[in-house]
Amino acid sequence: MDTLPDVTATGADGAPVRLHDLPRPLVVYFYPKDDTPGCTREAQDFSALSDDFAAAGVGVLGVSRDTVAKHARFRDKHALTVALASDLDGSVTEAFGVWGEKQLYGKTYMGIDRATFLFDREAKLVHVWRKVKVPGHAAAVLDAAKAL
């Protein structure tokens, strides 16, 4: 993938979110599941920096395969300001190559690999973070976005 895929997810408000219609530069981050410790921390970190991303003219979207209703509860419970989108049909996670086999406690299952993608104003992919470690990640993404 060299450019932003032309895919559509569903926002936490239930409205379609076509990634090509979002402001660019654009950060799209994928996380496994709402309301789990790492995913909550990541969403809180991006939310804490949302004014800084906005001041830099950078859009941010968090994507998981949770339902729209679960996203809305997650957003409200933690006062998140980062935009969240649901990918129930898997088209977005497949387009970004973040859906795959995972292992936890000896069990194998399919899930989202935590990853973040940064696209420039022309929708060109300029940076990818795979196997993201949450602490400090949002700040590192902001630094990279500001450098565009």
PyMOL commands that place a pseudoatom at each C-alpha (Angstrom):
pseudoatom trace, name=CA, resn=MET, resi=1, chain=A, elem=C, hetatm=0, pos=[0.000, 0.000, 0.000]
pseudoatom trace, name=CA, resn=ASP, resi=2, chain=A, elem=C, hetatm=0, pos=[1.481, 3.287, -1.119]
pseudoatom trace, name=CA, resn=THR, resi=3, chain=A, elem=C, hetatm=0, pos=[-1.581, 5.522, -0.829]
pseudoatom trace, name=CA, resn=LEU, resi=4, chain=A, elem=C, hetatm=0, pos=[-4.661, 5.901, 1.350]
pseudoatom trace, name=CA, resn=PRO, resi=5, chain=A, elem=C, hetatm=0, pos=[-7.123, 3.120, 0.460]
pseudoatom trace, name=CA, resn=ASP, resi=6, chain=A, elem=C, hetatm=0, pos=[-10.542, 4.331, -0.687]
pseudoatom trace, name=CA, resn=VAL, resi=7, chain=A, elem=C, hetatm=0, pos=[-12.549, 2.562, 2.010]
pseudoatom trace, name=CA, resn=THR, resi=8, chain=A, elem=C, hetatm=0, pos=[-15.458, 3.506, 4.259]
pseudoatom trace, name=CA, resn=ALA, resi=9, chain=A, elem=C, hetatm=0, pos=[-15.997, 2.706, 7.929]
pseudoatom trace, name=CA, resn=THR, resi=10, chain=A, elem=C, hetatm=0, pos=[-18.800, 3.755, 10.275]
pseudoatom trace, name=CA, resn=GLY, resi=11, chain=A, elem=C, hetatm=0, pos=[-18.293, 6.517, 12.823]
pseudoatom trace, name=CA, resn=ALA, resi=12, chain=A, elem=C, hetatm=0, pos=[-19.270, 6.263, 16.490]
pseudoatom trace, name=CA, resn=ASP, resi=13, chain=A, elem=C, hetatm=0, pos=[-22.323, 8.377, 15.565]
pseudoatom trace, name=CA, resn=GLY, resi=14, chain=A, elem=C, hetatm=0, pos=[-23.412, 5.796, 12.964]
pseudoatom trace, name=CA, resn=ALA, resi=15, chain=A, elem=C, hetatm=0, pos=[-22.534, 7.946, 9.929]
pseudoatom trace, name=CA, resn=PRO, resi=16, chain=A, elem=C, hetatm=0, pos=[-20.338, 6.600, 7.124]
pseudoatom trace, name=CA, resn=VAL, resi=17, chain=A, elem=C, hetatm=0, pos=[-16.692, 7.710, 7.303]
pseudoatom trace, name=CA, resn=ARG, resi=18, chain=A, elem=C, hetatm=0, pos=[-15.003, 7.622, 3.896]
pseudoatom trace, name=CA, resn=LEU, resi=19, chain=A, elem=C, hetatm=0, pos=[-11.294, 7.868, 4.611]
pseudoatom trace, name=CA, resn=HIS, resi=20, chain=A, elem=C, hetatm=0, pos=[-10.661, 9.854, 1.415]
pseudoatom trace, name=CA, resn=ASP, resi=21, chain=A, elem=C, hetatm=0, pos=[-13.026, 12.566, 2.700]
pseudoatom trace, name=CA, resn=LEU, resi=22, chain=A, elem=C, hetatm=0, pos=[-11.086, 13.116, 5.944]
pseudoatom trace, name=CA, resn=PRO, resi=23, chain=A, elem=C, hetatm=0, pos=[-8.635, 16.009, 6.394]
pseudoatom trace, name=CA, resn=ARG, resi=24, chain=A, elem=C, hetatm=0, pos=[-5.054, 15.290, 5.431]
pseudoatom trace, name=CA, resn=PRO, resi=25, chain=A, elem=C, hetatm=0, pos=[-2.421, 14.805, 6.567]
pseudoatom trace, name=CA, resn=LEU, resi=26, chain=A, elem=C, hetatm=0, pos=[-4.215, 11.886, 8.206]
pseudoatom trace, name=CA, resn=VAL, resi=27, chain=A, elem=C, hetatm=0, pos=[-3.339, 9.448, 10.963]
pseudoatom trace, name=CA, resn=VAL, resi=28, chain=A, elem=C, hetatm=0, pos=[-5.262, 6.172, 10.953]
pseudoatom trace, name=CA, resn=TYR, resi=29, chain=A, elem=C, hetatm=0, pos=[-4.558, 3.981, 13.940]
pseudoatom trace, name=CA, resn=PHE, resi=30, chain=A, elem=C, hetatm=0, pos=[-5.886, 0.470, 14.449]
pseudoatom trace, name=CA, resn=TYR, resi=31, chain=A, elem=C, hetatm=0, pos=[-6.465, -1.076, 17.837]
pseudoatom trace, name=CA, resn=PRO, resi=32, chain=A, elem=C, hetatm=0, pos=[-7.862, -4.460, 18.896]
pseudoatom trace, name=CA, resn=LYS, resi=33, chain=A, elem=C, hetatm=0, pos=[-10.757, -3.729, 21.246]
pseudoatom trace, name=CA, resn=ASP, resi=34, chain=A, elem=C, hetatm=0, pos=[-12.602, -0.903, 22.991]
pseudoatom trace, name=CA, resn=ASP, resi=35, chain=A, elem=C, hetatm=0, pos=[-12.280, -0.571, 26.753]
pseudoatom trace, name=CA, resn=THR, resi=36, chain=A, elem=C, hetatm=0, pos=[-9.228, -2.780, 27.214]
pseudoatom trace, name=CA, resn=PRO, resi=37, chain=A, elem=C, hetatm=0, pos=[-6.251, -1.291, 29.077]
pseudoatom trace, name=CA, resn=GLY, resi=38, chain=A, elem=C, hetatm=0, pos=[-3.868, -0.722, 26.143]
pseudoatom trace, name=CA, resn=CYS, resi=39, chain=A, elem=C, hetatm=0, pos=[-6.569, 0.428, 23.739]
pseudoatom trace, name=CA, resn=THR, resi=40, chain=A, elem=C, hetatm=0, pos=[-8.046, 2.795, 26.317]
pseudoatom trace, name=CA, resn=ARG, resi=41, chain=A, elem=C, hetatm=0, pos=[-4.638, 4.305, 27.028]
pseudoatom trace, name=CA, resn=GLU, resi=42, chain=A, elem=C, hetatm=0, pos=[-3.924, 4.738, 23.326]
pseudoatom trace, name=CA, resn=ALA, resi=43, chain=A, elem=C, hetatm=0, pos=[-7.264, 6.482, 22.697]
pseudoatom trace, name=CA, resn=GLN, resi=44, chain=A, elem=C, hetatm=0, pos=[-6.731, 8.690, 25.758]
pseudoatom trace, name=CA, resn=ASP, resi=45, chain=A, elem=C, hetatm=0, pos=[-3.229, 9.620, 24.552]
pseudoatom trace, name=CA, resn=PHE, resi=46, chain=A, elem=C, hetatm=0, pos=[-4.470, 10.563, 21.068]
pseudoatom trace, name=CA, resn=SER, resi=47, chain=A, elem=C, hetatm=0, pos=[-7.365, 12.475, 22.669]
pseudoatom trace, name=CA, resn=ALA, resi=48, chain=A, elem=C, hetatm=0, pos=[-4.991, 14.368, 24.982]
pseudoatom trace, name=CA, resn=LEU, resi=49, chain=A, elem=C, hetatm=0, pos=[-3.083, 15.525, 21.894]
pseudoatom trace, name=CA, resn=SER, resi=50, chain=A, elem=C, hetatm=0, pos=[-6.140, 16.181, 19.699]
pseudoatom trace, name=CA, resn=ASP, resi=51, chain=A, elem=C, hetatm=0, pos=[-5.739, 19.972, 19.923]
pseudoatom trace, name=CA, resn=ASP, resi=52, chain=A, elem=C, hetatm=0, pos=[-2.091, 19.628, 18.871]
pseudoatom trace, name=CA, resn=PHE, resi=53, chain=A, elem=C, hetatm=0, pos=[-3.006, 17.409, 15.912]
pseudoatom trace, name=CA, resn=ALA, resi=54, chain=A, elem=C, hetatm=0, pos=[-5.741, 19.883, 14.919]
pseudoatom trace, name=CA, resn=ALA, resi=55, chain=A, elem=C, hetatm=0, pos=[-3.347, 22.851, 15.225]
pseudoatom trace, name=CA, resn=ALA, resi=56, chain=A, elem=C, hetatm=0, pos=[-0.983, 21.004, 12.870]
pseudoatom trace, name=CA, resn=GLY, resi=57, chain=A, elem=C, hetatm=0, pos=[-3.866, 20.389, 10.460]
pseudoatom trace, name=CA, resn=VAL, resi=58, chain=A, elem=C, hetatm=0, pos=[-3.697, 16.628, 10.939]
pseudoatom trace, name=CA, resn=GLY, resi=59, chain=A, elem=C, hetatm=0, pos=[-6.780, 14.400, 11.097]
pseudoatom trace, name=CA, resn=VAL, resi=60, chain=A, elem=C, hetatm=0, pos=[-6.789, 11.374, 13.415]
pseudoatom trace, name=CA, resn=LEU, resi=61, chain=A, elem=C, hetatm=0, pos=[-9.038, 8.327, 13.232]
pseudoatom trace, name=CA, resn=GLY, resi=62, chain=A, elem=C, hetatm=0, pos=[-9.008, 5.258, 15.483]
pseudoatom trace, name=CA, resn=VAL, resi=63, chain=A, elem=C, hetatm=0, pos=[-10.409, 2.066, 13.947]
pseudoatom trace, name=CA, resn=SER, resi=64, chain=A, elem=C, hetatm=0, pos=[-11.422, -1.274, 15.437]
pseudoatom trace, name=CA, resn=ARG, resi=65, chain=A, elem=C, hetatm=0, pos=[-14.012, -3.916, 14.605]
pseudoatom trace, name=CA, resn=ASP, resi=66, chain=A, elem=C, hetatm=0, pos=[-16.140, -3.078, 17.641]
pseudoatom trace, name=CA, resn=THR, resi=67, chain=A, elem=C, hetatm=0, pos=[-19.749, -2.031, 17.051]
pseudoatom trace, name=CA, resn=VAL, resi=68, chain=A, elem=C, hetatm=0, pos=[-20.839, 1.578, 16.661]
pseudoatom trace, name=CA, resn=ALA, resi=69, chain=A, elem=C, hetatm=0, pos=[-22.715, 1.365, 19.975]
pseudoatom trace, name=CA, resn=LYS, resi=70, chain=A, elem=C, hetatm=0, pos=[-19.619, 0.056, 21.760]
pseudoatom trace, name=CA, resn=HIS, resi=71, chain=A, elem=C, hetatm=0, pos=[-17.539, 2.883, 20.268]
pseudoatom trace, name=CA, resn=ALA, resi=72, chain=A, elem=C, hetatm=0, pos=[-20.058, 5.439, 21.521]
pseudoatom trace, name=CA, resn=ARG, resi=73, chain=A, elem=C, hetatm=0, pos=[-19.991, 3.968, 25.054]
pseudoatom trace, name=CA, resn=PHE, resi=74, chain=A, elem=C, hetatm=0, pos=[-16.173, 3.820, 24.980]
pseudoatom trace, name=CA, resn=ARG, resi=75, chain=A, elem=C, hetatm=0, pos=[-15.964, 7.459, 23.804]
pseudoatom trace, name=CA, resn=ASP, resi=76, chain=A, elem=C, hetatm=0, pos=[-18.432, 8.678, 26.414]
pseudoatom trace, name=CA, resn=LYS, resi=77, chain=A, elem=C, hetatm=0, pos=[-17.032, 6.634, 29.309]
pseudoatom trace, name=CA, resn=HIS, resi=78, chain=A, elem=C, hetatm=0, pos=[-13.498, 7.970, 28.815]
pseudoatom trace, name=CA, resn=ALA, resi=79, chain=A, elem=C, hetatm=0, pos=[-14.410, 11.449, 27.449]
pseudoatom trace, name=CA, resn=LEU, resi=80, chain=A, elem=C, hetatm=0, pos=[-12.461, 10.690, 24.260]
pseudoatom trace, name=CA, resn=THR, resi=81, chain=A, elem=C, hetatm=0, pos=[-12.106, 13.443, 21.692]
pseudoatom trace, name=CA, resn=VAL, resi=82, chain=A, elem=C, hetatm=0, pos=[-10.381, 11.362, 19.020]
pseudoatom trace, name=CA, resn=ALA, resi=83, chain=A, elem=C, hetatm=0, pos=[-12.669, 10.179, 16.207]
pseudoatom trace, name=CA, resn=LEU, resi=84, chain=A, elem=C, hetatm=0, pos=[-13.443, 6.459, 16.269]
pseudoatom trace, name=CA, resn=ALA, resi=85, chain=A, elem=C, hetatm=0, pos=[-14.739, 4.271, 13.470]
pseudoatom trace, name=CA, resn=SER, resi=86, chain=A, elem=C, hetatm=0, pos=[-16.154, 0.779, 13.318]
pseudoatom trace, name=CA, resn=ASP, resi=87, chain=A, elem=C, hetatm=0, pos=[-15.089, -1.734, 10.677]
pseudoatom trace, name=CA, resn=LEU, resi=88, chain=A, elem=C, hetatm=0, pos=[-17.674, -4.464, 11.172]
pseudoatom trace, name=CA, resn=ASP, resi=89, chain=A, elem=C, hetatm=0, pos=[-17.317, -5.951, 7.686]
pseudoatom trace, name=CA, resn=GLY, resi=90, chain=A, elem=C, hetatm=0, pos=[-13.511, -5.990, 7.895]
pseudoatom trace, name=CA, resn=SER, resi=91, chain=A, elem=C, hetatm=0, pos=[-12.977, -4.076, 4.640]
pseudoatom trace, name=CA, resn=VAL, resi=92, chain=A, elem=C, hetatm=0, pos=[-10.842, -1.366, 6.253]
pseudoatom trace, name=CA, resn=THR, resi=93, chain=A, elem=C, hetatm=0, pos=[-8.654, -3.695, 8.318]
pseudoatom trace, name=CA, resn=GLU, resi=94, chain=A, elem=C, hetatm=0, pos=[-8.167, -5.916, 5.252]
pseudoatom trace, name=CA, resn=ALA, resi=95, chain=A, elem=C, hetatm=0, pos=[-7.224, -2.924, 3.053]
pseudoatom trace, name=CA, resn=PHE, resi=96, chain=A, elem=C, hetatm=0, pos=[-4.586, -1.886, 5.595]
pseudoatom trace, name=CA, resn=GLY, resi=97, chain=A, elem=C, hetatm=0, pos=[-3.345, -5.444, 6.175]
pseudoatom trace, name=CA, resn=VAL, resi=98, chain=A, elem=C, hetatm=0, pos=[-3.858, -5.339, 9.938]
pseudoatom trace, name=CA, resn=TRP, resi=99, chain=A, elem=C, hetatm=0, pos=[-6.253, -8.289, 10.305]
pseudoatom trace, name=CA, resn=GLY, resi=100, chain=A, elem=C, hetatm=0, pos=[-4.504, -11.551, 11.025]
pseudoatom trace, name=CA, resn=GLU, resi=101, chain=A, elem=C, hetatm=0, pos=[-3.809, -14.519, 13.215]
pseudoatom trace, name=CA, resn=LYS, resi=102, chain=A, elem=C, hetatm=0, pos=[-2.806, -13.755, 16.797]
pseudoatom trace, name=CA, resn=GLN, resi=103, chain=A, elem=C, hetatm=0, pos=[-1.966, -15.802, 19.863]
pseudoatom trace, name=CA, resn=LEU, resi=104, chain=A, elem=C, hetatm=0, pos=[-2.820, -15.208, 23.496]
pseudoatom trace, name=CA, resn=TYR, resi=105, chain=A, elem=C, hetatm=0, pos=[-2.298, -17.661, 26.335]
pseudoatom trace, name=CA, resn=GLY, resi=106, chain=A, elem=C, hetatm=0, pos=[-1.624, -20.446, 23.834]
pseudoatom trace, name=CA, resn=LYS, resi=107, chain=A, elem=C, hetatm=0, pos=[-4.844, -19.880, 21.887]
pseudoatom trace, name=CA, resn=THR, resi=108, chain=A, elem=C, hetatm=0, pos=[-4.877, -18.780, 18.250]
pseudoatom trace, name=CA, resn=TYR, resi=109, chain=A, elem=C, hetatm=0, pos=[-7.528, -16.358, 17.011]
pseudoatom trace, name=CA, resn=MET, resi=110, chain=A, elem=C, hetatm=0, pos=[-8.078, -13.686, 14.350]
pseudoatom trace, name=CA, resn=GLY, resi=111, chain=A, elem=C, hetatm=0, pos=[-7.712, -10.057, 15.387]
pseudoatom trace, name=CA, resn=ILE, resi=112, chain=A, elem=C, hetatm=0, pos=[-6.376, -6.600, 14.681]
pseudoatom trace, name=CA, resn=ASP, resi=113, chain=A, elem=C, hetatm=0, pos=[-2.654, -5.943, 14.905]
pseudoatom trace, name=CA, resn=ARG, resi=114, chain=A, elem=C, hetatm=0, pos=[-2.075, -2.609, 16.632]
pseudoatom trace, name=CA, resn=ALA, resi=115, chain=A, elem=C, hetatm=0, pos=[-0.663, -0.344, 13.908]
pseudoatom trace, name=CA, resn=THR, resi=116, chain=A, elem=C, hetatm=0, pos=[-0.659, 3.314, 12.864]
pseudoatom trace, name=CA, resn=PHE, resi=117, chain=A, elem=C, hetatm=0, pos=[-0.443, 4.837, 9.390]
pseudoatom trace, name=CA, resn=LEU, resi=118, chain=A, elem=C, hetatm=0, pos=[0.430, 8.435, 8.483]
pseudoatom trace, name=CA, resn=PHE, resi=119, chain=A, elem=C, hetatm=0, pos=[-0.619, 9.877, 5.110]
pseudoatom trace, name=CA, resn=ASP, resi=120, chain=A, elem=C, hetatm=0, pos=[0.479, 13.220, 3.688]
pseudoatom trace, name=CA, resn=ARG, resi=121, chain=A, elem=C, hetatm=0, pos=[-1.741, 15.857, 2.045]
pseudoatom trace, name=CA, resn=GLU, resi=122, chain=A, elem=C, hetatm=0, pos=[-1.704, 13.968, -1.260]
pseudoatom trace, name=CA, resn=ALA, resi=123, chain=A, elem=C, hetatm=0, pos=[-2.819, 10.731, 0.470]
pseudoatom trace, name=CA, resn=LYS, resi=124, chain=A, elem=C, hetatm=0, pos=[0.640, 9.176, 0.081]
pseudoatom trace, name=CA, resn=LEU, resi=125, chain=A, elem=C, hetatm=0, pos=[1.674, 6.789, 2.854]
pseudoatom trace, name=CA, resn=VAL, resi=126, chain=A, elem=C, hetatm=0, pos=[4.687, 8.348, 4.560]
pseudoatom trace, name=CA, resn=HIS, resi=127, chain=A, elem=C, hetatm=0, pos=[5.083, 6.349, 7.782]
pseudoatom trace, name=CA, resn=VAL, resi=128, chain=A, elem=C, hetatm=0, pos=[3.872, 3.069, 9.297]
pseudoatom trace, name=CA, resn=TRP, resi=129, chain=A, elem=C, hetatm=0, pos=[4.218, 1.940, 12.895]
pseudoatom trace, name=CA, resn=ARG, resi=130, chain=A, elem=C, hetatm=0, pos=[3.655, -1.807, 13.378]
pseudoatom trace, name=CA, resn=LYS, resi=131, chain=A, elem=C, hetatm=0, pos=[3.525, -3.738, 16.647]
pseudoatom trace, name=CA, resn=VAL, resi=132, chain=A, elem=C, hetatm=0, pos=[2.873, -0.452, 18.439]
pseudoatom trace, name=CA, resn=LYS, resi=133, chain=A, elem=C, hetatm=0, pos=[3.835, -0.070, 22.076]
pseudoatom trace, name=CA, resn=VAL, resi=134, chain=A, elem=C, hetatm=0, pos=[1.322, 2.419, 23.502]
pseudoatom trace, name=CA, resn=PRO, resi=135, chain=A, elem=C, hetatm=0, pos=[3.398, 4.549, 25.922]
pseudoatom trace, name=CA, resn=GLY, resi=136, chain=A, elem=C, hetatm=0, pos=[4.698, 7.589, 24.032]
pseudoatom trace, name=CA, resn=HIS, resi=137, chain=A, elem=C, hetatm=0, pos=[3.257, 6.427, 20.701]
pseudoatom trace, name=CA, resn=ALA, resi=138, chain=A, elem=C, hetatm=0, pos=[0.731, 9.257, 20.147]
pseudoatom trace, name=CA, resn=ALA, resi=139, chain=A, elem=C, hetatm=0, pos=[3.446, 11.858, 20.812]
pseudoatom trace, name=CA, resn=ALA, resi=140, chain=A, elem=C, hetatm=0, pos=[5.808, 10.140, 18.351]
pseudoatom trace, name=CA, resn=VAL, resi=141, chain=A, elem=C, hetatm=0, pos=[3.057, 10.144, 15.701]
pseudoatom trace, name=CA, resn=LEU, resi=142, chain=A, elem=C, hetatm=0, pos=[2.395, 13.843, 16.345]
pseudoatom trace, name=CA, resn=ASP, resi=143, chain=A, elem=C, hetatm=0, pos=[6.106, 14.612, 15.908]
pseudoatom trace, name=CA, resn=ALA, resi=144, chain=A, elem=C, hetatm=0, pos=[6.195, 12.727, 12.606]
pseudoatom trace, name=CA, resn=ALA, resi=145, chain=A, elem=C, hetatm=0, pos=[3.030, 14.477, 11.395]
pseudoatom trace, name=CA, resn=LYS, resi=146, chain=A, elem=C, hetatm=0, pos=[4.406, 17.908, 12.292]
pseudoatom trace, name=CA, resn=ALA, resi=147, chain=A, elem=C, hetatm=0, pos=[7.556, 17.126, 10.285]
pseudoatom trace, name=CA, resn=LEU, resi=148, chain=A, elem=C, hetatm=0, pos=[5.545, 16.801, 7.042]
for i in range(1, 148): cmd.bond("trace and resi %d" % i, "trace and resi %d" % (i + 1))
show_as sticks, trace
zoom trace
